[in-house]
Amino acid sequence: MTSKSPKYWIIAASKDHVKAGIKDGIAQACHGKSAPLKRLRKGDFIIYYSGKQVLGNPDKCQAFTALGKVLDDEPYHHQVSVDFCPSRRKIEFIKNKKSWGYPFRFGFFEINHQDFELISSQMLHHEYA
């Protein structure tokens, strides 16, 4: 039996949401939708990009804000309030940040291993989130 190589993903979320995810050891994407998280597999890596400091606030962040590894096999739902039950994934976060940003508007996309290594190596040399 051979194991699959990990995939590498970018998730776009406001910095305040990323910080909350780090605190809880979870990842959410695209306002709690499960479809993007179902694409993740245990052992995959994610990098969060935060265009804004706070959701709905114009203050820009425009930085990579967290780096993590998927720990679970499937997304799960978590009741946040009566009207909001987002899908989530268990994530282990590594503690230690113009037109090029267009793909981030999609909120969730795969990157190649080389891009992951380049971004993560720079993040590990700087404090983020």
N, C-alpha and C positions, 0 to 999 in steps of 0.2 A: 504494500500500500504506500503510495507516495503522497506527500503532503503538498498542497498548493502553495505557491509563493504568495507572500502578502501583497495586497494592493495598497495604494496610497491615495488618500482623499483630502480634498479641501472642503471645509464647511464654513460658510459665511454666517456670522452672528455678531450682534453687538457685544462690546467688551463686557458690559454688565451681565449679560446672559452667559458668556464664557466663564466669567469668574464664579457665577452660581453653579455652573456645571462642574468646575474644578472642585469646588467645595463639596459637592454631592457625589463626585466621582462618576458623572454621567455625561452623555452627549445627547443633544437634541439637534434636529435640523429642520429647516423649512417650516417653522412654527409648529413643531410637534408631529408632523406627518410621518407615517410609518414607512412609506414607499422608499425614500432615500436610505433609511437605516437598514432596510432589508437587503440592500446591496452590499452592506458591510459584512465581513466574515471575521470570526475570531482570529486574532493575529494580525489583522489589517492595521494600518496606521492612519491617523488623521492629523491634520493641521487646521486650526481655526484661524480665519482671517476676520478681523473686525473693521468694517468700514466706519462704524459709528461708535462713540463711547457708550451711549445709552439708546435703546430702541425708541424711535419717535423724536429724538432730540437731534438738532442739526450739528452738534459738536462732533468733529471728525476724529477718528482714531487712525484708520488706514494703515494697519500693521498686523502682522501675524501675532496672535496672542496666546496660543496654547498648542501643545503637541501631545498626542496621546496614542494609546494602543488599545484596540478592541479586546475586551476580556470575555464577553459572553457569546453564546451561540445564536441568539435571536433577540430582536427588540421586544420590549415589554411596555405596557401602558402604566402610567402613574397618574392618579387623580390629583390634580393640583387645586382645582376648584370645582364647583358644581357644573360649570360650563366648559371646563378645559381638562382634557385627559390625554396628554401628549404621549407619543411613543418615544422610548429612550433606549440607549445601549449603555452597558457598563464599560467604563473607560478608565485606563490607568494613565494619568497625566504625568508627564515628566516635568518636575519642578525646575526652575532656574530663575521675540517680539517683531492718471490720465488714460489712456486707452488700454494700457496693460491690465487694468483692473476690471475690464469688461466681463470676463468669465465669472468673476465673483458675484455678479448680479444674479446668477442662477442659483446661488446659495449652496450648491453641493456638486462637486465634480471630481473625477479621478485625475491624478497626475502620475507621471512616471517616477521610477525609483531615483533617477539622477536629480530630478527637481526636488523630490522629498529630501534627499541627502543634502543638497545645497541649502534649502530653506532651513531645515532642522539644525544643521551645523551652525548657521548664523544665529538662530534662536538660542541655542545652548550657550552662546558667548554673550548674550544680552539677557537682562531680566525682562520678562514679559508677563502679561496678565497680572 
